[in-house]
Amino acid sequence: MVLINNFNSTEEVQGSTIVRCAGNEVFLLLFSYNKNLWKLCMMNWIFVLVLALHWYLSLFCQTFYLHRYAAHGMFRLPYWLDRAFYLLTFLAQGPSFLNPRAYALLHQDHHKFSDTEKDPHSPHYYTTVSKMMRKTFEDYQALVRSPEGLRAGHYYPTWPILDRFATTWSHTVLWLVMYALIMSTYVSASWQYLFLPVHILMGPIQGALVNWFGHTLGYRNFELPDQSRNTLPVDLLLMGELYQNNHHQRPMDVNFARRWFEVDPTYPIILLLKQLRLLRFSQS
């Protein structure tokens, strides 16, 4: 005997009765499933979005403030904006904050001794990226403790309070705890915590990619004594930093792109700030 009542269905099979789920309950079940699926998708997108935002914010601070401004002095900033970008770099890089003065001195040595034994991070004298970055870290720490080789007339940004705090264990532990707590609010799977070290070491990771691949992989627009390369024809990944051959040929040119198809995403931002009279080129 089979009884059918609008949304509800009851079947009797060999003396047993099966009550099927009511139609409205099916709807609620499907709605709950889709809601949970949507929530999961949104949390995954938040995970990707946070990683991308952190990547490019840290990267912009490195290429704009540390590299083009602090190390090369390609342009000048008003004091208040210099302090704002210093603080932004400190916050964006977090536990891997790179001291601007030490970074500048290290990078100046890189250009002076590019791909020679005195180069602080040439991939042609180390068998692995980790060995190269270990030597880079040692040289960097020495410059943080005792800056040497300061160029006369070159402006090296410093902020003693932040610089001192960035060398303490409390600074590192504070950022690690904050990163872990922030990630716990949006991760949707345990494997996503594997990206926590990427957030923690964001600055050095980006530097390692530039130093290694920018001198080993890619094409050359200019024949130079070093082994610099342009790794990507369109460098959206590292905002122009992988045009190392172009940059080494003209170290003071604020635009790292040279050929018609090359794109330096940082350059238009610099031009916009110039149009807004928030910076001026050193050579203009």
C-alpha positions as CSV (number, residue, x, y, z in Angstrom):
1,M,0.0,0.0,0.0
2,V,1.3,3.4,-0.9
3,L,0.0,6.6,0.7
4,I,0.8,10.0,-0.9
5,N,-0.1,13.2,0.9
6,N,1.0,16.3,-1.1
7,F,4.6,16.9,0.3
8,N,4.8,13.8,2.4
9,S,5.2,10.3,1.1
10,T,4.7,7.1,3.0
11,E,5.5,3.7,1.6
12,E,4.7,0.3,3.1
13,V,7.0,-2.4,1.9
14,Q,6.5,-6.0,3.2
15,G,5.1,-4.9,6.5
16,S,7.5,-2.0,7.1
17,T,6.8,1.6,6.6
18,I,9.2,4.2,5.2
19,V,8.4,7.9,5.7
20,R,10.1,10.1,3.2
21,C,11.3,13.6,4.0
22,A,8.7,16.3,3.6
23,G,9.0,18.6,0.7
24,N,9.7,21.7,2.8
25,E,12.3,19.8,4.8
26,V,14.0,18.8,1.5
27,F,14.1,22.5,0.6
28,L,15.6,23.4,4.0
29,L,18.2,20.6,3.7
30,L,19.2,21.8,0.2
31,F,19.2,25.5,1.4
32,S,21.4,24.6,4.4
33,Y,23.8,22.6,2.1
34,N,24.1,25.4,-0.4
35,K,24.5,27.9,2.4
36,N,27.4,25.9,3.9
37,L,28.9,25.4,0.4
38,W,28.7,29.2,-0.2
39,K,30.2,29.9,3.1
40,L,33.1,27.5,2.4
41,C,33.7,29.1,-1.0
42,M,33.6,32.6,0.5
43,M,36.2,31.6,3.2
44,N,38.4,30.1,0.4
45,W,38.2,33.4,-1.5
46,I,39.0,35.3,1.7
47,F,42.1,33.1,2.1
48,V,43.2,33.9,-1.4
49,L,42.4,37.6,-1.1
50,V,44.3,38.1,2.2
51,L,47.3,36.3,0.8
52,A,47.3,38.4,-2.4
53,L,46.7,41.7,-0.5
54,H,49.6,40.9,1.9
55,W,51.8,39.8,-1.0
56,Y,51.4,43.0,-3.0
57,L,51.3,45.4,-0.1
58,S,54.6,44.0,1.2
59,L,56.0,43.9,-2.3
60,F,55.0,47.5,-3.1
61,C,56.8,48.7,0.1
62,Q,59.9,46.8,-0.9
63,T,60.1,47.9,-4.5
64,F,58.9,51.5,-4.0
65,Y,60.2,52.4,-0.6
66,L,63.1,50.1,0.2
67,H,64.5,49.7,-3.3
68,R,63.8,52.7,-5.5
69,Y,63.6,55.2,-2.7
70,A,66.0,54.1,0.2
71,A,68.6,52.3,-1.8
72,H,68.7,54.3,-5.1
73,G,67.2,57.7,-4.1
74,M,65.4,57.8,-7.4
75,F,62.9,60.3,-6.0
76,R,62.3,62.4,-2.9
77,L,59.4,62.3,-0.5
78,P,58.2,65.0,1.9
79,Y,59.1,64.1,5.5
80,W,55.5,63.2,6.5
81,L,55.1,60.8,3.6
82,D,58.6,59.3,4.2
83,R,57.4,58.5,7.8
84,A,54.1,57.2,6.5
85,F,55.8,54.7,4.1
86,Y,58.3,53.7,6.8
87,L,55.4,52.8,9.1
88,L,53.5,51.1,6.3
89,T,56.6,49.0,5.5
90,F,57.0,48.1,9.1
91,L,53.3,47.0,9.3
92,A,53.2,45.3,5.9
93,Q,56.3,43.2,6.4
94,G,55.6,42.4,10.0
95,P,58.0,39.9,11.5
96,S,60.2,40.0,8.3
97,F,60.5,43.8,8.4
98,L,63.6,44.9,6.5
99,N,65.5,47.8,8.0
100,P,65.6,50.5,5.3
101,R,69.1,51.6,5.9
102,A,70.6,48.1,6.1
103,Y,68.6,47.1,3.0
104,A,69.9,50.2,1.1
105,L,73.5,49.5,2.1
106,L,73.2,45.8,1.1
107,H,71.6,46.6,-2.2
108,Q,74.2,49.2,-3.0
109,D,76.9,46.6,-2.5
110,H,74.9,44.3,-4.8
111,H,75.2,46.8,-7.6
112,K,78.8,47.6,-6.9
113,F,79.9,44.0,-6.9
114,S,77.1,42.4,-9.0
115,D,77.7,38.7,-9.6
116,T,81.2,38.7,-8.2
117,E,82.5,37.1,-5.0
118,K,81.7,40.3,-3.1
119,D,78.1,40.4,-4.2
120,P,76.0,39.8,-1.0
121,H,73.4,37.7,-2.9
122,S,74.6,36.4,-6.3
123,P,73.1,33.0,-7.2
124,H,76.3,32.1,-9.1
125,Y,78.3,31.6,-5.9
126,Y,75.8,29.4,-4.1
127,T,74.4,26.0,-4.9
128,T,70.9,26.6,-3.4
129,V,68.6,29.6,-2.6
130,S,68.8,28.8,1.1
131,K,72.6,29.1,1.2
132,M,72.4,32.4,-0.7
133,M,69.8,33.8,1.6
134,R,71.7,32.6,4.7
135,K,74.7,34.6,3.6
136,T,72.4,37.6,2.7
137,F,70.9,37.4,6.2
138,E,74.3,37.4,7.9
139,D,75.4,40.4,5.9
140,Y,72.1,42.2,6.5
141,Q,72.3,41.6,10.3
142,A,75.8,43.0,10.4
143,L,74.6,46.2,8.7
144,V,71.7,46.5,11.1
145,R,74.1,46.3,14.1
146,S,76.8,48.5,12.5
147,P,76.0,50.3,9.3
148,E,79.1,50.7,7.1
149,G,79.7,52.2,3.7
150,L,77.3,55.1,4.1
151,R,77.5,57.3,1.0
152,A,78.0,61.0,1.5
153,G,74.9,62.9,0.4
154,H,72.7,59.9,0.2
155,Y,69.6,59.8,2.4
156,Y,69.2,56.6,4.4
157,P,65.8,56.5,6.2
158,T,65.9,55.6,9.9
159,W,63.4,55.5,12.7
160,P,65.3,54.5,15.8
161,I,62.4,53.4,17.9
162,L,60.9,51.1,15.3
163,D,64.4,49.9,14.2
164,R,65.3,48.9,17.7
165,F,61.9,47.2,18.4
166,A,62.2,45.2,15.1
167,T,65.4,43.5,16.4
168,T,63.8,42.2,19.6
169,W,62.2,38.8,20.2
170,S,59.1,40.4,21.5
171,H,58.5,42.0,18.1
172,T,58.8,38.6,16.4
173,V,56.6,36.8,18.9
174,L,53.9,39.5,18.8
175,W,53.6,39.3,15.0
176,L,53.6,35.5,15.0
177,V,50.7,35.4,17.5
178,M,48.8,38.1,15.6
179,Y,49.2,36.3,12.3
180,A,48.1,33.0,13.8
181,L,45.0,34.6,15.4
182,I,44.1,36.5,12.2
183,M,44.4,33.4,10.1
184,S,42.2,31.4,12.5
185,T,39.3,33.8,11.7
186,Y,39.1,33.0,8.0
187,V,40.8,29.7,7.2
188,S,38.4,26.9,6.0
189,A,40.9,24.0,6.0
190,S,43.9,23.0,8.1
191,W,46.2,22.9,5.1
192,Q,45.8,26.7,4.7
193,Y,47.9,27.1,7.8
194,L,50.8,25.9,5.6
195,F,50.9,29.4,4.2
196,L,51.5,31.0,7.6
197,P,55.3,30.9,7.0
198,V,54.8,32.7,3.7
199,H,53.1,35.6,5.6
200,I,55.8,35.5,8.2
201,L,58.7,35.5,5.8
202,M,57.1,37.6,3.1
203,G,59.9,40.2,2.6
204,P,62.8,37.7,2.4
205,I,60.8,35.4,0.1
206,Q,60.2,38.2,-2.4
207,G,63.8,39.2,-2.2
208,A,65.0,35.6,-2.8
209,L,62.8,35.3,-5.9
210,V,64.3,38.5,-7.3
211,N,67.9,37.7,-6.4
212,W,67.9,34.2,-7.7
213,F,65.7,34.2,-10.8
214,G,66.6,37.8,-11.7
215,H,70.2,36.6,-12.3
216,T,69.7,33.1,-13.6
217,L,66.5,32.9,-15.7
218,G,65.2,34.9,-18.5
219,Y,66.3,37.1,-21.5
220,R,68.7,40.1,-21.7
221,N,68.1,43.4,-23.4
222,F,71.6,44.6,-22.6
223,E,75.0,42.9,-22.5
224,L,76.4,43.7,-19.1
225,P,79.4,42.3,-17.1
226,D,77.0,40.7,-14.7
227,Q,74.5,37.9,-15.2
228,S,71.3,39.9,-14.7
229,R,68.2,38.7,-16.6
230,N,64.6,39.9,-17.3
231,T,62.7,36.9,-16.0
232,L,59.2,37.7,-17.1
233,P,58.1,39.7,-20.2
234,V,55.2,41.1,-18.2
235,D,56.2,41.2,-14.5
236,L,52.9,41.4,-12.6
237,L,54.2,38.8,-10.0
238,L,56.9,41.1,-8.5
239,M,55.8,44.5,-9.8
240,G,58.8,45.1,-12.1
241,E,61.5,43.7,-9.8
242,L,62.2,40.8,-12.2
243,Y,63.5,43.3,-14.9
244,Q,66.9,43.0,-13.4
245,N,68.9,43.3,-16.6
246,N,67.0,46.5,-17.5
247,H,67.6,47.8,-13.9
248,H,71.3,47.0,-13.8
249,Q,71.8,48.8,-17.2
250,R,70.2,52.0,-15.8
251,P,70.1,51.8,-12.0
252,M,68.6,55.3,-11.5
253,D,65.7,54.9,-14.0
254,V,62.5,54.8,-12.1
255,N,60.8,52.7,-14.8
256,F,62.2,49.2,-14.9
257,A,60.5,48.4,-18.2
258,R,62.3,49.0,-21.5
259,R,60.7,47.2,-24.4
260,W,57.1,47.8,-25.7
261,F,55.7,44.6,-24.2
262,E,57.3,45.0,-20.8
263,V,55.2,46.3,-17.9
264,D,56.4,47.7,-14.6
265,P,53.3,48.0,-12.5
266,T,55.0,50.2,-9.9
267,Y,55.9,52.9,-12.4
268,P,52.4,54.3,-13.0
269,I,51.9,54.6,-9.3
270,I,55.1,56.6,-9.0
271,L,53.9,58.8,-11.9
272,L,50.5,59.3,-10.1
273,L,52.3,60.4,-6.9
274,K,54.4,62.8,-8.9
275,Q,51.3,64.3,-10.6
276,L,49.9,64.8,-7.1
277,R,53.1,66.5,-6.1
278,L,53.8,64.0,-3.4
279,L,57.2,63.1,-4.8
280,R,59.8,64.6,-7.2
281,F,62.4,62.8,-9.2
282,S,65.9,63.2,-8.0
283,Q,67.3,63.8,-11.5
284,S,64.6,66.2,-12.7
